Structures are given as C-alpha cells and as structure tokens.
Amino acid sequence: MPLIALTGGIGCGKSVVARILGILGYEVYDCDSRAKALMDADSCIKTQIRETLCDKAVDANGNIDRRLLAEIVFSDQRKLEVLNGIVHSAVRKDLLNWHCGDKPAFVETAILYQSGLDRIVDAVWDVAAPPELRIERVMARNGLSRRQVIDRIEAQDSFEVLSPHPVVCSILNDGVMPVLPQVLSLLSSVRQ
C-alpha cells in the first residue's frame, strides 16, 4: 500500500489534514512526535548527541536537555546538520518498520526533502496557505512573536529542493476553500 507524505511549511495546516485522515480511519505517522519519542528512548541517539554535540546535553539519568541542545544547534548550522543526520536516520528506520497494512498510510513532516523521506514515499500531498495566515496561526498556536514566526518560515523556505518528488498534489488550507472535499478527492485517486 502506498505511503504518502503530508508536507508544507509551518502554519500551513498539515496537522488539520492529518486529523481528517485519522478520523477517516487512515494511519498517520507524525515525524515530530516520533522523533522526540525516539530521542528519549534510544540510548544510541543519546550517545551520539553526547559524543558529537555536547556532553552536557544529556544528563546522568539519560534525559535530554532540549533547551541546551536547541541553543547549541540553532547557533551553529553544522551542529544542526549533525543532529538532523542522527535523528532523521532513526526516524526513517522507525517509519519503515511502522508502515504496513492493507490501506494507504501517511507521514506528516515539515522537512520532507531535508530528512530524506521524499525518497521513500510514493506521493506527496503539499498543504499550502497564504503567508499572512500562516504567521497568524503560528503566533496564536505557539505564542511566538511575529518576527520569530517569520524567521522560522524563512529558515524552512531557505532549503532549495533540487529534485522535487515526481508525484505532488496540492491542498489549499486558506480558511476559505473547504479542506475535506480536497482530501476526499485526493483519496479517491489513491490505490486502495
């Protein structure tokens, strides 16, 4: 059965589409929550963080100091790439072990191409929304300032995709066009 990526920038509404799919009975792998769970549970990841990034980022009890780790990686692009390499590899393995079943499954990710997940999915559903609406949504949801949200959007948008996935479908989540009919239409074209 196909594995389909749900992607789009911060505030576009990937999670809305993921919830709709869940209600319709489809399984959705949430990369963000699984990455956090894997980091918390996997001693190899913690060892790699200690050895390659910062010994103090993991305490004696094996707990990750996410605030310290964020300070380290977001101030040094090379260290961010090291952390992403560690975590993305674990997420890809976990996803491949997770994906099985008798109907299509979905993977929700904001960083499809950066993580390498584009190479293992059969199709991409790209969720889009107008920039100002994205900013408003993230400010309300995360309590961030306008500048913080714009910085995150710009950081995501700065990644240049050299080879887009060959099968990309769009979903517009602009608060005007209903999302459910778009999802149902795309589902009708997926091999069940």
BABALO-583079 format. One record per atom (N, C-alpha, C): atom name; x, y, z; residue number from 1. Coordinates in Angstrom, 1 decimal, padded with zeros to 4 digits. Layout:
N
name:u:v:w:resi
CA:X:Y:Z:NUM
...
***
This chain:
192
name:u:v:w:resi
N:000.8:-001.2:000.0:1
CA:000.0:000.0:000.0:1
C:000.9:001.2:000.0:1
N:000.4:002.3:-000.6:2
CA:001.2:003.5:-000.7:2
C:001.5:004.2:000.6:2
N:002.6:004.8:000.7:3
CA:003.0:005.7:001.8:3
C:003.0:007.1:001.2:3
N:002.2:008.0:001.8:4
CA:002.1:009.4:001.2:4
C:002.5:010.4:002.3:4
N:003.3:011.3:001.8:5
CA:003.8:012.4:002.7:5
C:002.8:013.5:002.8:5
N:002.5:014.0:004.0:6
CA:001.8:015.3:004.1:6
C:002.9:016.3:004.5:6
N:003.0:017.3:003.7:7
CA:004.1:018.3:003.9:7
C:003.6:019.7:003.7:7
N:004.4:020.6:004.1:8
CA:004.0:022.1:003.9:8
C:004.7:022.8:005.0:8
N:004.9:024.1:004.9:9
CA:005.6:024.9:005.9:9
C:004.8:025.0:007.2:9
N:005.5:025.6:008.1:10
CA:004.9:025.8:009.4:10
C:003.6:026.7:009.3:10
N:002.5:026.3:009.9:11
CA:001.3:027.0:009.9:11
C:000.4:026.8:008.7:11
N:000.8:025.9:007.8:12
CA:000.0:025.6:006.6:12
C:-001.2:024.7:006.9:12
N:-001.1:023.9:007.9:13
CA:-002.3:023.1:008.2:13
C:-002.1:021.6:008.0:13
N:-000.8:021.1:008.0:14
CA:-000.6:019.7:007.8:14
C:-001.3:018.9:008.9:14
N:-001.3:019.4:010.1:15
CA:-002.0:018.6:011.2:15
C:-003.5:018.6:011.0:15
N:-004.1:019.6:010.4:16
CA:-005.5:019.5:010.1:16
C:-005.8:018.4:009.2:16
N:-005.0:018.3:008.1:17
CA:-005.2:017.2:007.1:17
C:-004.9:015.9:007.8:17
N:-003.9:015.8:008.7:18
CA:-003.6:014.5:009.4:18
C:-004.8:014.1:010.2:18
N:-005.4:015.1:010.9:19
CA:-006.6:014.7:011.8:19
C:-007.7:014.2:011.0:19
N:-008.0:014.9:009.8:20
CA:-009.1:014.4:008.9:20
C:-008.8:013.0:008.5:20
N:-007.6:012.7:008.1:21
CA:-007.2:011.3:007.7:21
C:-007.4:010.3:008.8:21
N:-007.0:010.7:010.0:22
CA:-007.2:009.9:011.2:22
C:-008.7:009.6:011.4:22
N:-009.5:010.6:011.3:23
CA:-010.9:010.4:011.5:23
C:-011.5:009.5:010.5:23
N:-010.9:009.5:009.2:24
CA:-011.4:008.7:008.2:24
C:-010.8:007.2:008.3:24
N:-010.0:007.0:009.3:25
CA:-009.5:005.6:009.5:25
C:-008.1:005.3:009.0:25
N:-007.4:006.4:008.5:26
CA:-006.1:006.2:008.0:26
C:-005.1:006.4:009.1:26
N:-004.0:005.6:009.0:27
CA:-002.9:005.8:009.9:27
C:-002.0:006.9:009.4:27
N:-001.6:007.8:010.4:28
CA:-000.7:008.9:010.1:28
C:000.5:008.9:011.1:28
N:001.7:008.8:010.5:29
CA:002.9:008.8:011.3:29
C:003.4:010.3:011.5:29
N:003.4:010.8:012.7:30
CA:003.8:012.1:013.0:30
C:005.3:012.2:013.3:30
N:006.0:012.7:012.3:31
CA:007.5:012.8:012.4:31
C:008.0:013.5:013.7:31
N:007.4:014.6:014.0:32
CA:007.8:015.4:015.1:32
C:007.7:014.6:016.4:32
N:006.5:014.1:016.7:33
CA:006.3:013.4:018.0:33
C:007.1:012.1:018.0:33
N:007.3:011.4:016.9:34
CA:008.1:010.2:016.9:34
C:009.5:010.5:017.1:34
N:010.0:011.6:016.5:35
CA:011.4:012.0:016.6:35
C:011.7:012.2:018.1:35
N:010.8:012.9:018.8:36
CA:011.0:013.2:020.2:36
C:011.0:011.9:021.0:36
N:010.1:011.0:020.7:37
CA:010.0:009.8:021.4:37
C:011.3:008.9:021.2:37
N:011.7:008.9:020.0:38
CA:012.9:008.1:019.7:38
C:014.1:008.7:020.4:38
N:014.2:010.0:020.4:39
CA:015.4:010.7:021.1:39
C:015.3:010.3:022.6:39
N:014.1:010.3:023.2:40
CA:014.0:010.0:024.6:40
C:014.3:008.5:024.9:40
N:014.0:007.6:024.0:41
CA:014.1:006.2:024.3:41
C:015.4:005.5:023.8:41
N:016.0:006.1:022.8:42
CA:017.1:005.4:022.1:42
C:018.5:005.8:022.7:42
N:019.1:004.9:023.4:43
CA:020.4:005.2:024.0:43
C:021.5:005.5:023.0:43
N:021.4:004.9:021.8:44
CA:022.4:005.2:020.8:44
C:022.3:006.7:020.3:44
N:021.1:007.2:020.2:45
CA:020.9:008.6:019.8:45
C:021.5:009.5:020.9:45
N:021.2:009.2:022.1:46
CA:021.8:010.0:023.3:46
C:023.3:009.9:023.3:46
N:023.9:008.8:023.0:47
CA:025.3:008.7:023.0:47
C:025.9:009.5:021.9:47
N:025.3:009.5:020.7:48
CA:025.7:010.3:019.6:48
C:025.6:011.8:019.9:48
N:024.6:012.2:020.6:49
CA:024.4:013.6:020.9:49
C:025.5:014.0:021.9:49
N:025.8:013.1:022.9:50
CA:026.9:013.4:023.8:50
C:028.2:013.5:023.1:50
N:028.5:012.6:022.3:51
CA:029.8:012.5:021.7:51
C:030.1:013.5:020.5:51
N:029.0:013.9:019.8:52
CA:029.2:014.7:018.6:52
C:028.8:016.2:018.9:52
N:027.9:016.4:019.8:53
CA:027.4:017.8:020.0:53
C:027.8:018.4:021.3:53
N:027.4:017.8:022.4:54
CA:027.6:018.3:023.8:54
C:027.4:017.3:024.8:54
N:028.3:017.0:025.6:55
CA:028.2:016.0:026.7:55
C:027.1:016.4:027.7:55
N:027.0:017.7:027.9:56
CA:026.0:018.2:028.9:56
C:024.6:018.2:028.4:56
N:024.4:018.0:027.1:57
CA:023.0:018.0:026.5:57
C:022.2:016.7:027.0:57
N:022.9:015.7:027.5:58
CA:022.2:014.6:028.1:58
C:022.7:014.4:029.5:58
N:021.8:014.4:030.5:59
CA:022.3:014.3:031.9:59
C:022.6:012.9:032.3:59
N:023.0:012.7:033.5:60
CA:023.4:011.4:034.1:60
C:022.3:010.4:034.0:60
N:021.0:010.9:034.1:61
CA:019.9:010.0:034.1:61
C:019.4:009.6:032.6:61
N:020.1:010.2:031.6:62
CA:019.8:010.0:030.3:62
C:018.7:010.9:029.7:62
N:018.4:011.9:030.4:63
CA:017.4:012.9:030.0:63
C:018.1:014.0:029.1:63
N:017.4:014.3:028.0:64
CA:018.0:015.3:027.0:64
C:017.5:016.7:027.5:64
N:018.5:017.6:027.6:65
CA:018.2:019.0:027.9:65
C:017.9:019.6:026.6:65
N:016.6:019.6:026.2:66
CA:016.3:020.2:024.9:66
C:016.5:021.6:024.7:66
N:016.4:022.4:025.8:67
CA:016.7:023.8:025.7:67
C:018.2:024.0:025.4:67
N:019.1:023.3:026.1:68
CA:020.5:023.5:025.8:68
C:020.9:023.0:024.4:68
N:020.3:021.8:024.0:69
CA:020.5:021.3:022.7:69
C:020.1:022.3:021.6:69
N:018.9:022.9:021.8:70
CA:018.4:023.9:020.8:70
C:019.4:025.1:020.7:70
N:019.9:025.5:021.9:71
CA:020.8:026.7:021.9:71
C:022.1:026.3:021.1:71
N:022.5:025.1:021.2:72
CA:023.7:024.6:020.6:72
C:023.5:024.5:019.1:72
N:022.5:023.8:018.7:73
CA:022.3:023.6:017.2:73
C:021.8:024.7:016.4:73
N:021.0:025.6:017.1:74
CA:020.5:026.7:016.3:74
C:021.4:027.9:016.3:74
N:022.6:027.8:016.9:75
CA:023.6:028.8:016.8:75
C:024.8:028.3:015.9:75
N:024.7:027.1:015.4:76
CA:025.8:026.5:014.6:76
C:025.1:025.6:013.6:76
N:025.1:026.0:012.3:77
CA:024.5:025.3:011.3:77
C:025.0:023.9:011.1:77
N:026.4:023.7:011.3:78
CA:027.0:022.4:011.1:78
C:026.5:021.5:012.2:78
N:026.3:022.0:013.4:79
CA:025.8:021.1:014.5:79
C:024.3:020.7:014.3:79
N:023.6:021.7:013.7:80
CA:022.2:021.4:013.4:80
C:022.2:020.2:012.4:80
N:023.0:020.3:011.4:81
CA:023.1:019.2:010.4:81
C:023.5:017.9:011.0:81
N:024.4:017.9:012.0:82
CA:024.8:016.7:012.7:82
C:023.6:016.1:013.4:82
N:022.9:016.9:014.2:83
CA:021.7:016.5:014.9:83
C:020.7:015.9:014.0:83
N:020.4:016.7:012.9:84
CA:019.4:016.2:011.9:84
C:019.8:014.9:011.3:84
N:021.1:014.7:011.0:85
CA:021.5:013.4:010.5:85
C:021.3:012.3:011.4:85
N:021.5:012.5:012.7:86
CA:021.3:011.5:013.7:86
C:019.8:011.1:013.8:86
N:019.0:012.2:014.0:87
CA:017.6:011.9:014.2:87
C:016.8:011.5:012.9:87
N:017.2:012.1:011.8:88
CA:016.5:011.7:010.6:88
C:016.7:010.2:010.2:88
N:017.9:009.8:010.4:89
CA:018.2:008.3:010.2:89
C:017.3:007.4:011.0:89
N:017.2:007.8:012.3:90
CA:016.4:007.0:013.2:90
C:014.9:007.0:012.8:90
N:014.4:008.2:012.4:91
CA:013.0:008.4:012.0:91
C:012.7:007.5:010.8:91
N:013.6:007.6:009.8:92
CA:013.4:006.8:008.6:92
C:013.3:005.3:008.9:92
N:014.2:004.8:009.7:93
CA:014.1:003.4:010.1:93
C:012.8:003.1:010.8:93
N:012.4:003.9:011.8:94
CA:011.2:003.7:012.5:94
C:010.0:003.8:011.6:94
N:010.0:004.7:010.7:95
CA:008.9:004.8:009.7:95
C:008.8:003.5:008.9:95
N:009.9:003.0:008.4:96
CA:009.8:001.8:007.5:96
C:009.3:000.6:008.3:96
N:009.7:000.6:009.6:97
CA:009.2:-000.5:010.4:97
C:007.7:-000.3:010.7:97
N:007.2:000.9:010.8:98
CA:005.8:001.2:011.1:98
C:004.9:000.9:010.0:98
N:005.4:001.3:008.8:99
CA:004.5:001.2:007.6:99
C:004.2:-000.2:007.1:99
N:003.0:-000.6:007.4:100
CA:002.5:-001.9:006.9:100
C:001.0:-001.8:007.0:100
N:000.3:-002.6:006.3:101
CA:-001.2:-002.6:006.4:101
C:-001.8:-002.8:005.1:101
N:-003.1:-002.7:005.1:102
CA:-003.9:-003.0:003.9:102
C:-004.5:-001.8:003.3:102
N:-004.1:-000.6:003.7:103
CA:-004.6:000.6:003.0:103
C:-003.5:001.7:003.1:103
N:-003.6:002.7:002.3:104
CA:-002.6:003.8:002.3:104
C:-002.3:004.3:003.7:104
N:-001.1:004.7:003.9:105
CA:-000.7:005.4:005.2:105
C:000.0:006.7:004.9:105
N:000.0:007.5:005.9:106
CA:000.5:008.9:005.7:106
C:001.6:009.2:006.7:106
N:002.5:010.1:006.2:107
CA:003.6:010.6:007.1:107
C:003.6:012.1:007.1:107
N:003.4:012.7:008.3:108
CA:003.3:014.1:008.4:108
C:004.7:014.7:008.7:108
N:005.2:015.5:007.8:109
CA:006.6:016.1:008.0:109
C:006.7:017.5:007.4:109
N:007.3:018.4:008.1:110
CA:007.6:019.7:007.6:110
C:008.8:019.8:006.8:110
N:009.7:018.8:006.9:111
CA:011.0:018.8:006.3:111
C:011.2:017.5:005.4:111
N:010.3:017.4:004.5:112
CA:010.3:016.2:003.6:112
C:011.6:015.9:003.0:112
N:012.2:016.9:002.3:113
CA:013.4:016.7:001.5:113
C:014.6:016.8:002.4:113
N:014.7:017.6:003.4:114
CA:015.8:017.7:004.3:114
C:016.0:016.4:005.0:114
N:014.9:015.7:005.3:115
CA:015.0:014.4:006.1:115
C:015.3:013.2:005.2:115
N:015.1:013.3:003.9:116
CA:015.3:012.2:003.0:116
C:014.1:011.3:002.9:116
N:013.0:011.8:003.5:117
CA:011.7:011.0:003.4:117
C:011.1:011.0:002.0:117
N:011.5:012.0:001.2:118
CA:011.0:012.1:-000.1:118
C:011.4:010.9:-001.0:118
N:012.5:010.2:-000.6:119
CA:013.0:009.0:-001.3:119
C:012.2:007.7:-001.0:119
N:011.4:007.8:000.1:120
CA:010.7:006.5:000.5:120
C:009.2:006.6:000.4:120
N:008.7:007.8:000.0:121
CA:007.2:007.9:-000.1:121
C:006.8:007.8:-001.6:121
N:005.6:007.3:-001.8:122
CA:005.1:007.1:-003.1:122
C:004.5:008.4:-003.7:122
N:004.0:009.3:-002.9:123
CA:003.4:010.6:-003.3:123
C:003.6:011.6:-002.2:123
N:003.3:012.8:-002.6:124
CA:003.4:014.0:-001.7:124
C:002.1:014.8:-001.8:124
N:001.5:015.0:-000.6:125
CA:000.4:016.0:-000.6:125
C:000.9:017.2:000.1:125
N:001.0:018.3:-000.6:126
CA:001.6:019.5:-000.2:126
C:000.5:020.5:000.3:126
N:000.5:020.8:001.6:127
CA:-000.6:021.6:002.2:127
C:000.0:023.1:002.1:127
N:-000.8:024.0:001.6:128
CA:-000.4:025.4:001.4:128
C:-001.4:026.3:002.0:128
N:-000.9:027.5:002.5:129
CA:-001.7:028.5:003.0:129
C:-001.0:029.9:002.7:129
N:-001.8:031.0:002.6:130
CA:-001.2:032.3:002.4:130
C:-000.2:032.6:003.6:130
N:000.9:033.3:003.3:131
CA:001.9:033.6:004.3:131
C:001.3:034.3:005.5:131
N:000.5:035.3:005.3:132
CA:000.0:036.1:006.5:132
C:-000.9:035.2:007.4:132
N:-001.7:034.3:006.8:133
CA:-002.5:033.4:007.6:133
C:-001.6:032.4:008.3:133
N:-000.5:031.9:007.7:134
CA:000.5:031.1:008.4:134
C:001.1:031.8:009.6:134
N:001.4:033.0:009.4:135
CA:002.0:033.8:010.6:135
C:001.0:033.9:011.7:135
N:-000.2:034.3:011.4:136
CA:-001.2:034.4:012.4:136
C:-001.5:033.1:013.2:136
N:-001.6:032.0:012.4:137
CA:-001.8:030.7:013.0:137
C:-000.7:030.3:014.0:137
N:000.5:030.5:013.6:138
CA:001.6:030.1:014.4:138
C:001.8:031.0:015.6:138
N:001.6:032.3:015.5:139
CA:001.6:033.2:016.6:139
C:000.6:032.8:017.7:139
N:-000.6:032.5:017.2:140
CA:-001.7:032.1:018.1:140
C:-001.4:030.8:018.8:140
N:-001.0:029.8:018.0:141
CA:-000.8:028.4:018.5:141
C:000.4:028.3:019.4:141
N:001.5:029.0:019.0:142
CA:002.8:028.8:019.8:142
C:003.2:029.9:020.7:142
N:002.4:031.0:020.6:143
CA:002.8:032.2:021.5:143
C:004.1:032.8:021.1:143
N:004.4:032.7:019.8:144
CA:005.7:033.3:019.3:144
C:005.4:034.7:018.8:144
N:006.4:035.5:018.7:145
CA:006.3:036.9:018.1:145
C:006.2:036.7:016.6:145
N:005.7:037.8:016.0:146
CA:005.7:037.8:014.5:146
C:007.1:037.6:013.9:146
N:008.1:038.2:014.4:147
CA:009.5:038.1:013.9:147
C:009.9:036.6:014.1:147
N:009.6:036.0:015.2:148
CA:010.1:034.6:015.4:148
C:009.4:033.7:014.4:148
N:008.2:033.9:014.1:149
CA:007.5:033.1:013.1:149
C:008.0:033.3:011.7:149
N:008.3:034.5:011.4:150
CA:008.8:034.9:010.1:150
C:010.2:034.2:009.9:150
N:011.0:034.3:011.0:151
CA:012.3:033.7:011.0:151
C:012.2:032.2:010.7:151
N:011.3:031.5:011.3:152
CA:011.1:030.0:011.1:152
C:010.6:029.7:009.7:152
N:009.7:030.5:009.2:153
CA:009.2:030.3:007.9:153
C:010.4:030.5:006.9:153
N:011.2:031.6:007.1:154
CA:012.3:031.9:006.2:154
C:013.4:030.7:006.3:154
N:013.6:030.2:007.5:155
CA:014.5:029.1:007.6:155
C:014.1:027.9:006.9:155
N:012.8:027.6:006.9:156
CA:012.2:026.4:006.2:156
C:012.3:026.7:004.7:156
N:011.9:027.9:004.3:157
CA:011.9:028.2:002.9:157
C:013.3:028.4:002.2:157
N:014.3:028.5:003.1:158
CA:015.7:028.7:002.5:158
C:016.2:027.4:001.9:158
N:015.6:026.2:002.3:159
CA:016.1:025.0:001.7:159
C:015.7:024.9:000.3:159
N:016.7:024.7:-000.6:160
CA:016.4:024.6:-002.0:160
C:016.2:023.1:-002.4:160
N:015.1:022.8:-002.9:161
CA:014.8:021.4:-003.4:161
C:015.3:021.3:-004.8:161
N:016.3:020.4:-005.0:162
CA:016.9:020.2:-006.3:162
C:016.2:019.3:-007.2:162
N:015.5:018.3:-006.6:163
CA:014.8:017.3:-007.3:163
C:013.5:017.0:-006.6:163
N:012.4:017.7:-007.0:164
CA:011.1:017.5:-006.4:164
C:010.6:016.1:-006.6:164
N:009.8:015.6:-005.7:165
CA:009.1:014.3:-005.9:165
C:008.3:014.3:-007.2:165
N:008.3:013.2:-007.9:166
CA:007.5:013.2:-009.2:166
C:006.0:013.2:-009.0:166
N:005.5:012.9:-007.8:167
CA:004.0:012.9:-007.6:167
C:003.7:013.8:-006.5:167
N:003.3:015.1:-006.8:168
CA:002.9:016.1:-005.8:168
C:001.5:016.6:-006.1:168
N:000.7:016.5:-005.1:169
CA:-000.7:017.0:-005.1:169
C:-000.8:018.1:-004.1:169
N:-001.6:019.1:-004.4:170
CA:-001.7:020.3:-003.5:170
C:-003.1:020.3:-002.8:170
N:-003.0:020.8:-001.6:171
CA:-004.2:021.0:-000.8:171
C:-004.1:022.5:-000.3:171
N:-005.1:023.3:-000.6:172
CA:-005.1:024.7:-000.1:172
C:-005.9:024.8:001.2:172
N:-005.3:025.3:002.2:173
CA:-005.9:025.4:003.5:173
C:-005.9:026.9:003.9:173
N:-006.7:027.7:003.1:174
CA:-006.6:029.1:003.3:174
C:-007.8:029.7:004.1:174
N:-008.5:028.8:004.8:175
CA:-009.6:029.3:005.6:175
C:-010.9:029.6:004.8:175
N:-010.8:029.5:003.5:176
CA:-012.0:029.8:002.6:176
C:-012.4:028.5:001.9:176
N:-011.5:027.9:001.2:177
CA:-011.8:026.7:000.5:177
C:-011.8:025.5:001.5:177
N:-012.9:024.7:001.5:178
CA:-013.0:023.6:002.4:178
C:-011.9:022.6:002.2:178
N:-011.4:022.1:003.2:179
CA:-010.3:021.1:003.1:179
C:-010.8:019.7:002.9:179
N:-011.9:019.3:003.6:180
CA:-012.4:017.9:003.5:180
C:-012.6:017.5:002.1:180
N:-013.3:018.3:001.2:181
CA:-013.5:017.8:-000.2:181
C:-012.2:017.6:-000.9:181
N:-011.2:018.4:-000.7:182
CA:-009.9:018.3:-001.3:182
C:-009.3:016.9:-000.9:182
N:-009.4:016.6:000.4:183
CA:-008.8:015.4:000.9:183
C:-009.5:014.2:000.3:183
N:-010.8:014.2:000.3:184
CA:-011.6:013.1:-000.3:184
C:-011.3:012.9:-001.7:184
N:-011.2:014.0:-002.5:185
CA:-010.9:013.9:-003.9:185
C:-009.5:013.2:-004.1:185
N:-008.5:013.6:-003.3:186
CA:-007.2:013.0:-003.4:186
C:-007.2:011.5:-003.0:186
N:-008.0:011.2:-002.0:187
CA:-008.1:009.8:-001.6:187
C:-008.7:009.0:-002.6:187
N:-009.7:009.5:-003.4:188
CA:-010.3:008.7:-004.5:188
C:-009.3:008.4:-005.6:188
N:-008.2:009.1:-005.7:189
CA:-007.3:008.8:-006.7:189
C:-006.1:007.9:-006.2:189
N:-006.1:007.6:-004.9:190
CA:-005.1:006.7:-004.4:190
C:-005.5:005.3:-004.5:190
N:-004.5:004.4:-004.9:191
CA:-004.8:003.0:-004.9:191
C:-005.1:002.5:-003.5:191
N:-006.3:001.9:-003.4:192
CA:-006.8:001.4:-002.1:192
C:-006.5:-000.1:-002.0:192
***
